[in-house]
Amino acid sequence: MELLFLVLFSLRILKTEAVVGGHWCYQSQKYDQPDCEVKVELSTSPKIGGGGLRRKYKAVEFHLHWGIEGVAQYLPGSEHSIDGEKQAMELHIVHIREDVADVTEAKKHADGVAVLAFFVKIEEENRNYATLIKQLENVKYKGETAQMEPLPLSSLLPPEEELGRYYRYEGSLTTPDCYEGVTWTVFEKPIELGIAQISQFSTLHFDGKNSTLMVENFRPAQFLNKRKVYWSSASSTLLPPTKALMLVLMLLYILTSLFQ
């Protein structure tokens, strides 16, 4: 494994214990519902490896977490923060061990899941997200699905040359059942979206028509609890850049609503 250097107090991470079990959900949701994501399932399984990962993992889905539009500004909804600073949204690309069939089987292992996390910052409109955001109109309520045209996963991320700086820690999923055994990679360089694009995510609903709007669907940051956080740029000897992590593949995304 490549040499890593500990950085203290740089990244505030999520608590890894499943304190409230499988029925935990977001504060904005006013009833018990164990499924709390918007999810984009992948028709193929690009793999990641290197960069300090002890094995290879295959991607199975990605989803986002966001805040809520306030009176004067958009209130941030990222699940991580760096030096106490949060961003508007956060993208998670979920991977499982390449030698297992699904997430359920992956959870039987201590290192079953790896998640790549990207902050989403309010800037100018990002045309690469136009197709995805357009499909939100078709999945506003429980049970609705939509299929997207193929597009490269890399187009949704910051430029490849910007992905050599990231944080790494061992934690858990941030949604029920808060499974332990997740290797987190949190990238410094944020994705940039326009405020109008970000606001479109808040038009979704947790359930059917007239149900609670899907806003503030993030788990609040918790204490480090003595867990170590590593930084790829802690010395002149960096971890392998994300070029070794990300494979640029053409993927067909099937956009599913919350509770599929």
C-alpha positions, 0 to 999 in steps of 0.5 A, spaced: 500 500 500 502 506 498 505 511 503 499 515 506 500 521 511 495 523 517 491 530 516 488 532 523 482 536 523 482 537 515 475 533 514 469 532 518 466 525 517 460 521 518 459 517 525 459 510 523 455 507 528 448 505 526 445 508 532 438 508 530 438 502 526 435 501 519 429 506 520 433 512 521 432 517 515 432 525 514 430 530 519 426 533 513 422 526 512 416 526 517 415 519 517 419 512 517 421 510 510 428 506 510 429 508 503 432 515 502 435 516 496 435 518 489 439 513 485 442 512 478 443 505 477 448 503 472 447 498 466 455 496 466 460 496 472 466 500 471 472 498 476 476 502 480 483 500 483 489 503 486 490 509 489 491 506 496 485 501 495 486 494 497 482 491 492 478 492 486 471 495 486 465 495 481 460 501 480 453 499 481 450 506 482 450 513 484 446 518 488 446 525 490 445 529 497 442 536 497 440 542 502 434 546 501 433 553 497 433 559 503 430 566 502 437 569 501 441 563 499 441 555 498 443 552 504 448 547 503 447 539 503 453 536 503 454 530 507 462 531 508 465 538 510 472 540 509 475 545 515 467 546 517 465 548 510 460 544 506 457 545 499 450 545 496 450 538 494 454 531 494 455 526 489 456 519 491 458 513 486 457 507 490 462 501 488 462 493 491 467 488 491 468 485 484 468 478 487 461 479 489 454 479 486 450 485 489 450 490 495 447 485 500 453 480 499 458 485 499 455 487 506 457 480 508 465 483 508 469 488 512 471 491 506 465 490 501 464 497 499 468 503 496 464 510 495 467 516 491 465 522 494 464 529 490 462 536 493 457 540 488 459 547 488 454 553 486 457 556 480 455 557 472 451 552 469 454 545 467 451 543 460 454 536 462 448 535 467 443 537 462 440 530 460 440 528 468 437 534 470 431 534 465 430 526 467 428 529 474 421 531 471 420 524 470 421 521 477 418 526 481 414 521 485 415 514 488 415 508 483 417 512 477 423 511 472 426 514 466 432 511 461 437 516 459 441 516 453 449 513 454 454 518 456 461 518 459 461 518 467 467 522 467 463 528 464 459 528 470 466 529 474 471 534 475 476 534 469 481 528 470 487 532 471 484 535 478 482 529 481 489 527 484 487 530 491 483 527 495 481 524 502 481 517 505 478 514 511 474 507 513 467 509 515 460 507 513 454 508 509 450 514 511 443 511 509 440 505 513 443 500 515 449 504 516 453 498 514 460 499 517 466 497 512 466 502 507 472 505 504 471 513 503 475 517 498 472 524 498 475 529 492 477 536 494 475 539 487 468 540 487 463 539 481 460 545 479 452 546 477 448 552 477 443 554 482 437 553 477 440 546 476 441 544 483 434 547 485 431 542 480 433 536 485 428 539 490 422 538 486 422 531 487 418 528 493 419 522 498 413 519 496 407 520 492 403 526 490 402 531 495 408 528 500 414 531 503 418 535 498 425 531 498 430 537 501 435 536 506 436 529 504 443 529 508 446 526 514 449 531 519 456 530 520 458 527 526 465 526 530 471 523 528 471 518 533 478 517 533 478 515 526 484 516 521 483 521 515 488 520 510 490 526 505 493 524 498 497 531 498 500 530 505 507 530 502 511 530 495 509 523 494 502 523 492 498 517 492 496 515 485 492 520 482 485 518 480 487 516 473 488 510 476 482 510 479 477 512 474 476 508 468 472 512 462 467 508 460 460 509 456 455 508 460 447 507 460 444 510 466 437 507 468 434 513 472 430 510 478 426 514 483 427 513 490 424 507 492 425 502 487 
